[in-house]
Amino acid sequence: MESGSENGGSECAHQEKGPDTLSTGEPKKAPLSVSTIQVNPCQRGNPILKEIRNVPWEFVEGIVPDYILGSHCVALFLSLRYFNLHPDYIHDRLKALGSGTKLRVLLVLIDQKDPHHALNKLMRICILSELTLMLAWNNLEAGKILETYKLYENKPPDMIMEKAGTHVHEKIIEALTTVKSVSKTDATTLLGVFGSLENILEASIDDLSSCPGFGPHKASRLHKVLTENFKRL
């Protein structure tokens, strides 16, 4: 991508098929199972790559999706602005991608005002194509979404599922979501990572920002709220 999200990955449909050559002179091939996020070279220049900091990633020639997040999970990236300019692009990418992967994610960057009409179209495409639609409102969120899929690739489902049952757990979730920009998913992630409210309260900004879905700004805001002195009225 020459100019980041604005191009929406147009080069992916027209990229050259030349091999990525290693120091041995042999073409680099995509392994069946990797510990990194494999990135299609057409995503080169996409600013969301700078936001992937907690897992390693690498460019790999010859892959069809924009991102391979695991042995059963792949993702396509699309900016909403690009979709409005080139509505047939996503259909071409899906045709090339096929349906052989268990989990196929469409990561959409909301980079324009009044996105509802375009999102309705994309939602319909995702339903008909059996895609998981993930929305990001900035590059940081987009990068964190990719990170989260990779970090939780081999984790049990209950790590990110809401804990059913305890009244205390529900109250903690409710309390954490009163902090601006902390969603229910974020609160559940915090409890899954730290195990208890006490550990969350003792966590540093760096500890919080290392959690999937948290960047430095959100972590700093949460840390400030958790460490404020409460005044009795």
Disulfide bonds with the S-S distance in Angstrom:
Cys12-Cys42 1.58
